[in-house]
Amino acid sequence: MMLRQTLLYLPAQLLGPLAMFVAAVVWTHLLDAETYGVVSYVLAAQELVYMATIAWWSLFALRFRAAMDADRRRRLAEADNAVVLGGAILQTIGAVPVLMTLDTTPTGAFFLASAVLFTTRSLLTHYSEIARTEAAILTYTIAQLAGPLFGTLASFVGVITFGASPTAAIAGIAAVQTLGLALVMIRLGVKPKVVLPRRDLIGEALLYGMPMLATGMLAWVATNVIRLIVDHMAGAAALGLLSVGWGLGQRVSTVAAMLLTAAAFPIAVRLYESGDENGAMKQLSDNGSMLFALLAPTTAGVAMVSEPLVDLMIAEPFRAATVAILPLAVLAASIRNQRVHHVDQVFLLHAAPARLLPLFAIEALGCIAGSILGLTWGGTGVSGLVAAVLGCVVGTLVAAMVTLGVAMREYRLRPQWSRWARILAATGTMCAVLAAIPWGDGWLALAGEIVVGVIVYGGALAVLFSSERSFLITKLRRRTG
């Protein structure tokens, strides 16, 4: 079931983050550092606005909709339009103060384009969760790709046609997201009817969703506060230099994590709702090991190839900062993805999101302190940016360790340490082989290094996981007759 679901969700999970990765690269060739910083901040700010408006409702629907009877599902669908409409209004209003935090003077057109981007991307995120509860994979895919893939292509056209301004880049994304949103709503059968939600339903959603909203806001702080701090302490140009490596690092880790996570948690939820709590916890532990098997080699591999990768892909003004920041950014994102898509899900499975609040606060405060101390003591230029990123890594790691301890103590989470150790051994083998070979320069050398790394890692896993290897071979033989 896991493999089938993962393959069905793969296009949406892979192409969206991959498109944003490509966008981060292409924008270094189309935009200057200050403009790049503004665009990247707007995309990050959208996540904050979504968390502050309708994320609580989306998360409630994702967790409980599949288990509802027909009557409750009908009432949830009727209430959805009212919540979504109210959220859209709040997002439009909220865009103004959020964007005023930028160290620039935004225009009216910039505010309008950003407000449309905020609203349409937030609603696409919401409806993608609704589609996931219905296993409407094509609709989910459209919702996930409208902005990151097709909107990004439109942003390139906007910048090339109308000039390298934040408004041109953002307007292209917003326009395509508007079209994508209309298509998704049609496919889901959303009717233009607003019914005030019943108090009991809203009460349930708030009870579960409001702690999730608070944790989401804290999560946004942990991931993006470094942008605000750099913008205010070092300026918009420094923000642009930071954003390339920081953004690419987040994307690389997300691409790896999302190969698995869309299909993983719903399976655990179904087991839990059927009364099989032990099976659900075992599923989460299996998910954690598979996720670690994706993130560990990704993090190490990026560190091994960061310099040739950046030299070949990133425009010259951004290279020095990106080479220094990228490996640390991937490390921070991978630690966080391992926690969010494995450890945190234990709390969600047991409908205890409020328990996560102090744990998310530890991460947010750690990243704030780490970023400020890094910029203060790390000096000016690239060294200060690297120190700020290192501060975020430390804050993220401390929060992950504390959260894991709580999950093991209070909810009997059992990480599969033996498997994790073997995964680390396979990752170390890959790094040792790559380090021993003089690769040279150019695309062919980089491609060869990546291919060899994948082969060595895969081979090491096959040797170290003998029982899993035998099971897989037996299953393939049965399938092929």
BABA-364635 format. One record per residue (C-alpha): residue in one letter; chain; x, y, z. Coordinates in Angstrom, 3 decimals, always signed. Layout:
<pts>
{pt "a" "A" {X Y Z}}
...
</pts>
This chain:
<pts>
{pt "m" "A" {+0.000 +0.000 +0.000}}
{pt "m" "A" {+2.787 +2.416 +0.954}}
{pt "l" "A" {+4.646 +1.935 -2.330}}
{pt "r" "A" {+1.512 +2.326 -4.453}}
{pt "q" "A" {+0.350 +5.461 -2.643}}
{pt "t" "A" {+3.832 +6.957 -2.788}}
{pt "l" "A" {+4.041 +6.416 -6.557}}
{pt "l" "A" {+0.600 +7.948 -7.112}}
{pt "y" "A" {+1.496 +11.061 -5.129}}
{pt "l" "A" {+5.018 +11.236 -6.543}}
{pt "p" "A" {+4.437 +13.753 -9.397}}
{pt "a" "A" {+2.912 +16.360 -7.080}}
{pt "q" "A" {+5.385 +15.756 -4.281}}
{pt "l" "A" {+8.421 +15.808 -6.524}}
{pt "l" "A" {+7.677 +18.323 -9.266}}
{pt "g" "A" {+6.470 +21.157 -7.011}}
{pt "p" "A" {+9.581 +21.454 -4.828}}
{pt "l" "A" {+11.769 +20.638 -7.838}}
{pt "a" "A" {+10.210 +23.523 -9.777}}
{pt "m" "A" {+10.889 +25.888 -6.891}}
{pt "f" "A" {+14.464 +24.630 -6.783}}
{pt "v" "A" {+14.835 +25.443 -10.484}}
{pt "a" "A" {+13.198 +28.832 -9.900}}
{pt "a" "A" {+15.710 +29.654 -7.176}}
{pt "v" "A" {+18.498 +28.918 -9.664}}
{pt "v" "A" {+16.989 +30.769 -12.629}}
{pt "w" "A" {+16.134 +33.844 -10.581}}
{pt "t" "A" {+19.817 +34.310 -9.736}}
{pt "h" "A" {+20.348 +34.920 -13.467}}
{pt "l" "A" {+17.291 +37.163 -13.915}}
{pt "l" "A" {+17.218 +39.225 -10.704}}
{pt "d" "A" {+19.694 +41.207 -8.663}}
{pt "a" "A" {+20.275 +40.335 -5.003}}
{pt "e" "A" {+17.808 +42.882 -3.592}}
{pt "t" "A" {+14.962 +41.880 -5.939}}
{pt "y" "A" {+15.668 +38.205 -5.307}}
{pt "g" "A" {+15.432 +38.808 -1.568}}
{pt "v" "A" {+12.049 +40.524 -1.903}}
{pt "v" "A" {+10.547 +37.762 -4.067}}
{pt "s" "A" {+11.790 +35.023 -1.769}}
{pt "y" "A" {+10.411 +36.866 +1.256}}
{pt "v" "A" {+6.961 +37.241 -0.323}}
{pt "l" "A" {+6.795 +33.493 -0.980}}
{pt "a" "A" {+7.858 +32.802 +2.596}}
{pt "a" "A" {+5.393 +35.362 +3.984}}
{pt "q" "A" {+2.541 +33.602 +2.176}}
{pt "e" "A" {+3.131 +30.559 +4.352}}
{pt "l" "A" {+2.771 +32.741 +7.452}}
{pt "v" "A" {-0.498 +34.260 +6.235}}
{pt "y" "A" {-1.871 +30.799 +5.437}}
{pt "m" "A" {-0.972 +29.587 +8.916}}
{pt "a" "A" {-2.639 +32.596 +10.483}}
{pt "t" "A" {-5.946 +32.223 +8.624}}
{pt "i" "A" {-7.177 +28.810 +7.450}}
{pt "a" "A" {-4.453 +26.271 +8.263}}
{pt "w" "A" {-6.330 +25.265 +11.440}}
{pt "w" "A" {-9.337 +24.267 +9.341}}
{pt "s" "A" {-7.270 +22.480 +6.672}}
{pt "l" "A" {-5.466 +20.414 +9.295}}
{pt "f" "A" {-8.731 +19.486 +11.015}}
{pt "a" "A" {-10.178 +18.290 +7.712}}
{pt "l" "A" {-7.046 +16.301 +6.856}}
{pt "r" "A" {-7.002 +14.548 +10.228}}
{pt "f" "A" {-10.706 +13.763 +10.715}}
{pt "r" "A" {-12.610 +14.035 +7.412}}
{pt "a" "A" {-11.872 +10.495 +6.235}}
{pt "a" "A" {-13.254 +9.019 +9.473}}
{pt "m" "A" {-16.484 +11.088 +9.471}}
{pt "d" "A" {-19.862 +9.587 +8.633}}
{pt "a" "A" {-21.857 +10.912 +5.678}}
{pt "d" "A" {-23.785 +13.494 +7.713}}
{pt "r" "A" {-20.695 +15.027 +9.325}}
{pt "r" "A" {-18.866 +15.078 +5.992}}
{pt "r" "A" {-21.822 +16.959 +4.488}}
{pt "r" "A" {-21.784 +19.520 +7.303}}
{pt "l" "A" {-18.028 +19.921 +6.926}}
{pt "a" "A" {-18.430 +20.564 +3.193}}
{pt "e" "A" {-21.186 +23.120 +3.816}}
{pt "a" "A" {-19.073 +24.967 +6.375}}
{pt "d" "A" {-15.986 +24.927 +4.193}}
{pt "n" "A" {-17.024 +27.818 +1.925}}
{pt "a" "A" {-17.667 +30.163 +4.846}}
{pt "v" "A" {-14.304 +29.399 +6.463}}
{pt "v" "A" {-12.454 +29.686 +3.153}}
{pt "l" "A" {-14.144 +32.987 +2.266}}
{pt "g" "A" {-13.370 +34.468 +5.657}}
{pt "g" "A" {-9.796 +33.274 +5.359}}
{pt "a" "A" {-9.428 +34.850 +1.922}}
{pt "i" "A" {-10.598 +38.223 +3.246}}
{pt "l" "A" {-8.215 +38.031 +6.184}}
{pt "q" "A" {-5.325 +37.108 +3.887}}
{pt "t" "A" {-5.949 +40.119 +1.672}}
{pt "i" "A" {-5.992 +42.422 +4.693}}
{pt "g" "A" {-3.040 +40.700 +6.323}}
{pt "a" "A" {-0.831 +41.088 +3.253}}
{pt "v" "A" {-0.343 +44.811 +3.972}}
{pt "p" "A" {+1.313 +44.720 +7.418}}
{pt "v" "A" {+3.320 +41.601 +6.536}}
{pt "l" "A" {+4.801 +43.224 +3.437}}
{pt "m" "A" {+5.462 +46.489 +5.248}}
{pt "t" "A" {+8.164 +44.678 +7.233}}
{pt "l" "A" {+10.340 +44.651 +4.109}}
{pt "d" "A" {+13.296 +46.998 +3.971}}
{pt "t" "A" {+11.901 +48.529 +0.748}}
{pt "t" "A" {+8.999 +50.771 -0.339}}
{pt "p" "A" {+6.346 +48.559 -1.972}}
{pt "t" "A" {+4.053 +49.952 -4.681}}
{pt "g" "A" {+0.308 +49.502 -4.998}}
{pt "a" "A" {+0.744 +46.995 -7.833}}
{pt "f" "A" {+3.169 +45.025 -5.686}}
{pt "f" "A" {+0.637 +44.881 -2.826}}
{pt "l" "A" {-2.148 +43.768 -5.186}}
{pt "a" "A" {-0.084 +41.034 -6.841}}
{pt "s" "A" {+1.135 +39.810 -3.462}}
{pt "a" "A" {-2.387 +39.745 -1.978}}
{pt "v" "A" {-3.657 +37.655 -4.901}}
{pt "l" "A" {-0.656 +35.341 -4.566}}
{pt "f" "A" {-1.237 +34.965 -0.817}}
{pt "t" "A" {-4.931 +34.167 -1.209}}
{pt "t" "A" {-4.780 +31.820 -4.190}}
{pt "r" "A" {-1.805 +29.822 -2.909}}
{pt "s" "A" {-3.391 +29.433 +0.521}}
{pt "l" "A" {-6.663 +28.208 -0.964}}
{pt "l" "A" {-4.842 +25.822 -3.281}}
{pt "t" "A" {-3.050 +24.409 -0.244}}
{pt "h" "A" {-6.370 +23.987 +1.547}}
{pt "y" "A" {-8.106 +22.292 -1.362}}
{pt "s" "A" {-5.125 +20.032 -1.924}}
{pt "e" "A" {-5.672 +18.704 +1.618}}
{pt "i" "A" {-9.359 +18.184 +0.871}}
{pt "a" "A" {-8.403 +16.291 -2.288}}
{pt "r" "A" {-5.962 +14.162 -0.276}}
{pt "t" "A" {-8.707 +13.061 +2.135}}
{pt "e" "A" {-10.739 +11.904 -0.879}}
{pt "a" "A" {-7.737 +10.257 -2.580}}
{pt "a" "A" {-8.425 +12.569 -5.555}}
{pt "i" "A" {-4.838 +12.370 -6.688}}
{pt "l" "A" {-5.158 +14.237 -9.998}}
{pt "t" "A" {-6.899 +17.161 -8.292}}
{pt "y" "A" {-4.290 +17.102 -5.543}}
{pt "t" "A" {-1.568 +17.175 -8.183}}
{pt "i" "A" {-3.105 +20.173 -9.959}}
{pt "a" "A" {-3.406 +22.073 -6.669}}
{pt "q" "A" {+0.180 +21.306 -5.727}}
{pt "l" "A" {+1.689 +22.224 -9.100}}
{pt "a" "A" {-0.347 +25.274 -10.148}}
{pt "g" "A" {+1.888 +27.770 -8.373}}
{pt "p" "A" {+5.282 +26.107 -7.963}}
{pt "l" "A" {+5.512 +24.728 -11.508}}
{pt "f" "A" {+3.250 +26.638 -13.877}}
{pt "g" "A" {+3.202 +29.846 -11.867}}
{pt "t" "A" {+6.979 +29.871 -11.720}}
{pt "l" "A" {+7.191 +29.544 -15.501}}
{pt "a" "A" {+4.804 +32.487 -15.789}}
{pt "s" "A" {+7.009 +34.500 -13.432}}
{pt "f" "A" {+9.968 +33.973 -15.755}}
{pt "v" "A" {+7.873 +35.271 -18.646}}
{pt "g" "A" {+6.767 +38.271 -16.579}}
{pt "v" "A" {+10.319 +39.221 -15.639}}
{pt "i" "A" {+11.631 +38.812 -19.198}}
{pt "t" "A" {+8.706 +40.770 -20.671}}
{pt "f" "A" {+8.181 +43.548 -18.135}}
{pt "g" "A" {+11.557 +43.822 -16.432}}
{pt "a" "A" {+13.309 +42.418 -13.397}}
{pt "s" "A" {+10.979 +43.718 -10.686}}
{pt "p" "A" {+9.359 +41.902 -7.752}}
{pt "t" "A" {+5.916 +42.845 -9.081}}
{pt "a" "A" {+6.508 +41.197 -12.477}}
{pt "a" "A" {+7.714 +37.967 -10.876}}
{pt "i" "A" {+4.925 +37.804 -8.313}}
{pt "a" "A" {+2.126 +38.752 -10.751}}
{pt "g" "A" {+2.987 +35.849 -13.052}}
{pt "i" "A" {+2.652 +33.357 -10.211}}
{pt "a" "A" {-0.565 +34.958 -8.942}}
{pt "a" "A" {-2.255 +34.888 -12.352}}
{pt "v" "A" {-1.615 +31.198 -12.933}}
{pt "q" "A" {-2.614 +30.283 -9.384}}
{pt "t" "A" {-5.961 +32.002 -9.933}}
{pt "l" "A" {-6.643 +29.791 -12.956}}
{pt "g" "A" {-5.469 +26.694 -11.107}}
{pt "l" "A" {-7.699 +27.478 -8.138}}
{pt "a" "A" {-10.764 +27.752 -10.379}}
{pt "l" "A" {-9.989 +24.362 -11.956}}
{pt "v" "A" {-9.448 +22.666 -8.598}}
{pt "m" "A" {-12.698 +24.047 -7.170}}
{pt "i" "A" {-14.596 +22.779 -10.220}}
{pt "r" "A" {-13.063 +19.318 -9.914}}
{pt "l" "A" {-13.926 +19.132 -6.215}}
{pt "g" "A" {-17.495 +20.242 -6.904}}
{pt "v" "A" {-17.266 +23.353 -4.731}}
{pt "k" "A" {-20.603 +25.146 -4.978}}
{pt "p" "A" {-20.984 +28.953 -4.784}}
{pt "k" "A" {-23.038 +28.736 -1.604}}
{pt "v" "A" {-22.028 +30.038 +1.810}}
{pt "v" "A" {-23.609 +28.385 +4.852}}
{pt "l" "A" {-22.639 +29.517 +8.331}}
{pt "p" "A" {-20.921 +26.618 +10.072}}
{pt "r" "A" {-22.504 +24.993 +13.095}}
{pt "r" "A" {-20.944 +25.834 +16.439}}
{pt "d" "A" {-20.176 +22.249 +17.402}}
{pt "l" "A" {-18.205 +21.642 +14.216}}
{pt "i" "A" {-16.274 +24.903 +14.492}}
{pt "g" "A" {-15.630 +24.142 +18.145}}
{pt "e" "A" {-14.117 +20.771 +17.291}}
{pt "a" "A" {-12.023 +22.294 +14.526}}
{pt "l" "A" {-10.769 +25.082 +16.774}}
{pt "l" "A" {-9.977 +22.674 +19.603}}
{pt "y" "A" {-7.753 +20.661 +17.277}}
{pt "g" "A" {-6.713 +23.347 +14.824}}
{pt "m" "A" {-5.845 +26.349 +16.988}}
{pt "p" "A" {-2.888 +24.651 +18.670}}
{pt "m" "A" {-1.862 +23.609 +15.155}}
{pt "l" "A" {-2.155 +27.243 +14.067}}
{pt "a" "A" {+0.105 +28.310 +16.911}}
{pt "t" "A" {+2.637 +25.592 +16.150}}
{pt "g" "A" {+2.483 +26.532 +12.480}}
{pt "m" "A" {+3.259 +30.142 +13.279}}
{pt "l" "A" {+6.182 +29.079 +15.450}}
{pt "a" "A" {+7.365 +26.740 +12.709}}
{pt "w" "A" {+7.301 +29.620 +10.248}}
{pt "v" "A" {+9.384 +31.688 +12.653}}
{pt "a" "A" {+11.928 +28.882 +12.979}}
{pt "t" "A" {+12.209 +28.504 +9.213}}
{pt "n" "A" {+12.008 +32.123 +8.099}}
{pt "v" "A" {+12.971 +34.406 +10.966}}
{pt "i" "A" {+16.534 +34.356 +9.686}}
{pt "r" "A" {+15.286 +36.218 +6.591}}
{pt "l" "A" {+13.759 +39.000 +8.671}}
{pt "i" "A" {+16.803 +39.280 +10.913}}
{pt "v" "A" {+19.223 +39.443 +7.976}}
{pt "d" "A" {+16.993 +41.955 +6.178}}
{pt "h" "A" {+16.943 +44.306 +9.172}}
{pt "m" "A" {+20.492 +43.811 +10.416}}
{pt "a" "A" {+22.335 +43.514 +7.087}}
{pt "g" "A" {+19.983 +44.892 +4.400}}
{pt "a" "A" {+17.999 +43.648 +1.401}}
{pt "a" "A" {+21.074 +42.716 -0.650}}
{pt "a" "A" {+22.331 +40.449 +2.146}}
{pt "l" "A" {+18.858 +38.934 +2.325}}
{pt "g" "A" {+19.135 +38.069 -1.359}}
{pt "l" "A" {+22.542 +36.445 -0.879}}
{pt "l" "A" {+21.225 +34.417 +2.055}}
{pt "s" "A" {+17.998 +33.441 +0.314}}
{pt "v" "A" {+19.651 +31.515 -2.509}}
{pt "g" "A" {+21.534 +29.031 -0.329}}
{pt "w" "A" {+18.878 +28.944 +2.394}}
{pt "g" "A" {+16.049 +28.473 -0.106}}
{pt "l" "A" {+17.875 +25.836 -2.135}}
{pt "g" "A" {+18.727 +23.943 +1.023}}
{pt "q" "A" {+15.078 +23.899 +2.090}}
{pt "r" "A" {+13.996 +22.753 -1.377}}
{pt "v" "A" {+16.548 +19.956 -1.660}}
{pt "s" "A" {+15.530 +18.465 +1.674}}
{pt "t" "A" {+11.834 +18.930 +0.926}}
{pt "v" "A" {+12.115 +17.143 -2.426}}
{pt "a" "A" {+13.685 +14.177 -0.645}}
{pt "a" "A" {+11.168 +14.172 +2.211}}
{pt "m" "A" {+8.094 +14.584 +0.036}}
{pt "l" "A" {+8.885 +11.430 -1.915}}
{pt "l" "A" {+7.424 +9.636 +1.081}}
{pt "t" "A" {+5.415 +11.847 +3.405}}
{pt "a" "A" {+2.202 +12.479 +1.422}}
{pt "a" "A" {+1.279 +8.801 +1.493}}
{pt "a" "A" {+2.801 +7.852 +4.852}}
{pt "f" "A" {+0.746 +9.647 +7.500}}
{pt "p" "A" {-2.745 +8.836 +6.108}}
{pt "i" "A" {-1.900 +5.113 +6.348}}
{pt "a" "A" {-1.017 +5.487 +10.032}}
{pt "v" "A" {-4.238 +7.450 +10.616}}
{pt "r" "A" {-6.347 +4.710 +9.031}}
{pt "l" "A" {-4.714 +2.080 +11.247}}
{pt "y" "A" {-5.235 +4.212 +14.349}}
{pt "e" "A" {-8.899 +4.946 +13.550}}
{pt "s" "A" {-9.538 +1.226 +13.014}}
{pt "g" "A" {-8.375 +0.572 +16.586}}
{pt "d" "A" {-4.905 -0.732 +15.745}}
{pt "e" "A" {-2.797 +1.752 +17.745}}
{pt "n" "A" {+0.222 -0.568 +17.842}}
{pt "g" "A" {+0.057 -0.963 +14.084}}
{pt "a" "A" {-0.181 +2.799 +13.642}}
{pt "m" "A" {+2.857 +3.394 +15.860}}
{pt "k" "A" {+4.793 +0.694 +14.001}}
{pt "q" "A" {+3.855 +2.412 +10.748}}
{pt "l" "A" {+5.201 +5.733 +12.055}}
{pt "s" "A" {+8.462 +4.061 +13.071}}
{pt "d" "A" {+8.762 +2.479 +9.622}}
{pt "n" "A" {+8.008 +5.859 +8.055}}
{pt "g" "A" {+10.740 +7.435 +10.154}}
{pt "s" "A" {+13.354 +4.935 +9.009}}
{pt "m" "A" {+12.406 +5.319 +5.353}}
{pt "l" "A" {+12.496 +9.087 +5.702}}
{pt "f" "A" {+15.922 +8.941 +7.338}}
{pt "a" "A" {+17.114 +6.723 +4.485}}
{pt "l" "A" {+16.207 +9.547 +2.081}}
{pt "l" "A" {+17.426 +12.527 +4.090}}
{pt "a" "A" {+20.786 +11.225 +5.347}}
{pt "p" "A" {+22.367 +10.620 +1.910}}
{pt "t" "A" {+20.753 +13.760 +0.511}}
{pt "t" "A" {+22.306 +15.932 +3.214}}
{pt "a" "A" {+25.723 +14.317 +2.933}}
{pt "g" "A" {+25.609 +14.263 -0.861}}
{pt "v" "A" {+24.872 +17.967 -1.126}}
{pt "a" "A" {+27.823 +18.714 +1.146}}
{pt "m" "A" {+30.055 +16.632 -1.133}}
{pt "v" "A" {+29.003 +18.303 -4.398}}
{pt "s" "A" {+27.976 +21.796 -3.267}}
{pt "e" "A" {+30.911 +23.667 -4.791}}
{pt "p" "A" {+30.780 +22.223 -8.342}}
{pt "l" "A" {+26.972 +22.312 -8.224}}
{pt "v" "A" {+26.844 +25.990 -7.303}}
{pt "d" "A" {+29.587 +26.943 -9.780}}
{pt "l" "A" {+27.626 +25.370 -12.629}}
{pt "m" "A" {+24.126 +26.571 -11.685}}
{pt "i" "A" {+24.208 +29.860 -9.787}}
{pt "a" "A" {+25.019 +33.306 -11.169}}
{pt "e" "A" {+28.443 +34.592 -10.124}}
{pt "p" "A" {+27.332 +37.345 -7.665}}
{pt "f" "A" {+25.568 +34.726 -5.508}}
{pt "r" "A" {+28.135 +31.888 -5.647}}
{pt "a" "A" {+30.430 +32.517 -2.677}}
{pt "a" "A" {+27.546 +32.883 -0.222}}
{pt "t" "A" {+25.620 +29.936 -1.672}}
{pt "v" "A" {+28.582 +27.524 -1.521}}
{pt "a" "A" {+29.084 +28.355 +2.144}}
{pt "i" "A" {+25.409 +28.363 +3.178}}
{pt "l" "A" {+23.911 +25.498 +1.141}}
{pt "p" "A" {+25.263 +22.473 +3.103}}
{pt "l" "A" {+24.238 +23.980 +6.439}}
{pt "a" "A" {+20.820 +24.920 +5.069}}
{pt "v" "A" {+20.211 +21.353 +3.881}}
{pt "l" "A" {+21.287 +20.035 +7.285}}
{pt "a" "A" {+18.896 +22.345 +9.134}}
{pt "a" "A" {+16.025 +21.467 +6.785}}
{pt "s" "A" {+16.690 +17.722 +7.021}}
{pt "i" "A" {+16.733 +17.759 +10.823}}
{pt "r" "A" {+13.473 +19.637 +10.741}}
{pt "n" "A" {+11.842 +17.392 +8.104}}
{pt "q" "A" {+12.797 +14.281 +10.056}}
{pt "r" "A" {+11.129 +15.738 +13.131}}
{pt "v" "A" {+8.037 +17.198 +11.463}}
{pt "h" "A" {+7.253 +14.219 +9.222}}
{pt "h" "A" {+8.105 +11.555 +11.764}}
{pt "v" "A" {+8.252 +12.592 +15.424}}
{pt "d" "A" {+5.623 +15.346 +15.367}}
{pt "q" "A" {+3.127 +13.010 +13.708}}
{pt "v" "A" {+2.896 +10.989 +16.918}}
{pt "f" "A" {+1.288 +14.000 +18.605}}
{pt "l" "A" {-1.075 +14.540 +15.668}}
{pt "l" "A" {-2.042 +10.875 +15.591}}
{pt "h" "A" {-3.089 +11.071 +19.243}}
{pt "a" "A" {-4.928 +14.377 +18.630}}
{pt "a" "A" {-2.585 +16.213 +21.000}}
{pt "p" "A" {-1.259 +19.114 +18.915}}
{pt "a" "A" {-1.222 +21.439 +21.937}}
{pt "r" "A" {+1.589 +19.334 +23.392}}
{pt "l" "A" {+3.764 +20.520 +20.513}}
{pt "l" "A" {+3.475 +24.212 +21.384}}
{pt "p" "A" {+6.339 +24.463 +23.896}}
{pt "l" "A" {+8.476 +22.241 +21.669}}
{pt "f" "A" {+7.986 +24.472 +18.638}}
{pt "a" "A" {+8.669 +27.490 +20.850}}
{pt "i" "A" {+12.066 +26.031 +21.745}}
{pt "e" "A" {+12.956 +25.808 +18.053}}
{pt "a" "A" {+11.680 +29.292 +17.230}}
{pt "l" "A" {+13.547 +30.923 +20.123}}
{pt "g" "A" {+16.668 +28.934 +19.321}}
{pt "c" "A" {+16.646 +30.079 +15.702}}
{pt "i" "A" {+16.030 +33.700 +16.680}}
{pt "a" "A" {+18.879 +33.691 +19.180}}
{pt "g" "A" {+21.166 +31.756 +16.856}}
{pt "s" "A" {+20.572 +34.092 +13.916}}
{pt "i" "A" {+21.109 +37.260 +15.938}}
{pt "l" "A" {+24.222 +35.928 +17.666}}
{pt "g" "A" {+25.607 +34.683 +14.376}}
{pt "l" "A" {+25.203 +38.025 +12.650}}
{pt "t" "A" {+26.522 +39.884 +15.685}}
{pt "w" "A" {+29.640 +37.788 +16.248}}
{pt "g" "A" {+30.223 +36.371 +12.778}}
{pt "g" "A" {+31.349 +39.621 +11.252}}
{pt "t" "A" {+30.164 +41.218 +8.039}}
{pt "g" "A" {+29.618 +39.653 +4.643}}
{pt "v" "A" {+29.398 +35.933 +4.002}}
{pt "s" "A" {+30.949 +34.947 +7.345}}
{pt "g" "A" {+28.098 +36.599 +9.253}}
{pt "l" "A" {+25.467 +34.898 +7.082}}
{pt "v" "A" {+27.110 +31.508 +7.609}}
{pt "a" "A" {+27.224 +32.067 +11.367}}
{pt "a" "A" {+23.527 +32.980 +11.366}}
{pt "v" "A" {+22.656 +29.784 +9.485}}
{pt "l" "A" {+24.778 +27.740 +11.886}}
{pt "g" "A" {+22.807 +29.281 +14.750}}
{pt "c" "A" {+19.593 +28.044 +13.119}}
{pt "v" "A" {+21.070 +24.550 +12.765}}
{pt "v" "A" {+21.811 +24.439 +16.500}}
{pt "g" "A" {+18.347 +25.708 +17.433}}
{pt "t" "A" {+16.671 +23.174 +15.147}}
{pt "l" "A" {+18.771 +20.284 +16.459}}
{pt "v" "A" {+18.060 +21.077 +20.109}}
{pt "a" "A" {+14.303 +21.254 +19.439}}
{pt "a" "A" {+14.376 +17.961 +17.529}}
{pt "m" "A" {+16.178 +16.160 +20.348}}
{pt "v" "A" {+13.777 +17.476 +22.992}}
{pt "t" "A" {+10.717 +16.596 +20.878}}
{pt "l" "A" {+11.989 +13.081 +20.254}}
{pt "g" "A" {+12.528 +12.573 +23.976}}
{pt "v" "A" {+8.969 +13.664 +24.781}}
{pt "a" "A" {+7.466 +11.465 +22.039}}
{pt "m" "A" {+9.384 +8.412 +23.268}}
{pt "r" "A" {+8.444 +9.010 +26.901}}
{pt "e" "A" {+4.791 +10.002 +26.573}}
{pt "y" "A" {+3.593 +8.214 +23.414}}
{pt "r" "A" {+5.919 +5.190 +23.195}}
{pt "l" "A" {+7.503 +6.174 +19.908}}
{pt "r" "A" {+10.278 +3.690 +19.143}}
{pt "p" "A" {+12.771 +4.927 +16.544}}
{pt "q" "A" {+14.460 +2.029 +14.791}}
{pt "w" "A" {+17.972 +2.889 +15.928}}
{pt "s" "A" {+19.580 -0.194 +14.389}}
{pt "r" "A" {+18.212 +0.724 +10.969}}
{pt "w" "A" {+19.278 +4.335 +11.390}}
{pt "a" "A" {+22.813 +3.221 +12.247}}
{pt "r" "A" {+22.988 +1.068 +9.122}}
{pt "i" "A" {+21.696 +3.961 +7.027}}
{pt "l" "A" {+24.444 +6.179 +8.435}}
{pt "a" "A" {+26.992 +3.459 +7.637}}
{pt "a" "A" {+25.771 +3.335 +4.033}}
{pt "t" "A" {+25.908 +7.130 +3.839}}
{pt "g" "A" {+29.459 +7.137 +5.192}}
{pt "t" "A" {+30.479 +4.534 +2.631}}
{pt "m" "A" {+29.065 +6.708 -0.139}}
{pt "c" "A" {+30.962 +9.774 +1.093}}
{pt "a" "A" {+34.226 +7.850 +1.424}}
{pt "v" "A" {+34.025 +6.580 -2.152}}
{pt "l" "A" {+33.136 +10.006 -3.539}}
{pt "a" "A" {+35.970 +11.668 -1.623}}
{pt "a" "A" {+38.519 +9.143 -2.931}}
{pt "i" "A" {+37.834 +9.851 -6.620}}
{pt "p" "A" {+39.225 +12.972 -8.380}}
{pt "w" "A" {+36.133 +14.095 -10.248}}
{pt "g" "A" {+37.310 +17.132 -12.196}}
{pt "d" "A" {+35.038 +19.922 -13.424}}
{pt "g" "A" {+31.942 +20.266 -15.592}}
{pt "w" "A" {+28.467 +18.804 -15.878}}
{pt "l" "A" {+29.638 +15.308 -16.832}}
{pt "a" "A" {+31.872 +15.077 -13.761}}
{pt "l" "A" {+29.057 +16.298 -11.508}}
{pt "a" "A" {+26.553 +13.879 -13.045}}
{pt "g" "A" {+29.046 +11.051 -12.681}}
{pt "e" "A" {+29.623 +11.876 -9.029}}
{pt "i" "A" {+25.896 +11.887 -8.329}}
{pt "v" "A" {+25.284 +8.605 -10.187}}
{pt "v" "A" {+28.189 +6.872 -8.460}}
{pt "g" "A" {+26.948 +8.156 -5.094}}
{pt "v" "A" {+23.473 +6.716 -5.703}}
{pt "i" "A" {+24.886 +3.368 -6.813}}
{pt "v" "A" {+27.281 +3.070 -3.877}}
{pt "y" "A" {+24.622 +4.072 -1.356}}
{pt "g" "A" {+22.080 +1.684 -2.840}}
{pt "g" "A" {+24.621 -1.138 -2.865}}
{pt "a" "A" {+25.611 -0.479 +0.732}}
{pt "l" "A" {+21.965 -0.553 +1.796}}
{pt "a" "A" {+21.471 -3.864 -0.011}}
{pt "v" "A" {+24.393 -5.369 +1.896}}
{pt "l" "A" {+23.419 -3.943 +5.292}}
{pt "f" "A" {+19.678 -4.728 +5.029}}
{pt "s" "A" {+19.871 -8.397 +4.088}}
{pt "s" "A" {+16.417 -9.431 +5.335}}
{pt "e" "A" {+14.706 -6.519 +3.578}}
{pt "r" "A" {+16.697 -7.326 +0.430}}
{pt "s" "A" {+15.526 -10.957 +0.473}}
{pt "f" "A" {+11.909 -9.901 +1.065}}
{pt "l" "A" {+12.021 -7.471 -1.847}}
{pt "i" "A" {+13.586 -10.002 -4.207}}
{pt "t" "A" {+10.972 -12.621 -3.282}}
{pt "k" "A" {+8.143 -10.147 -3.818}}
{pt "l" "A" {+9.503 -9.072 -7.210}}
{pt "r" "A" {+9.841 -12.669 -8.317}}
{pt "r" "A" {+6.204 -13.327 -7.409}}
{pt "r" "A" {+5.090 -10.254 -9.304}}
{pt "t" "A" {+7.064 -11.179 -12.418}}
{pt "g" "A" {+5.939 -14.786 -12.371}}
</pts>
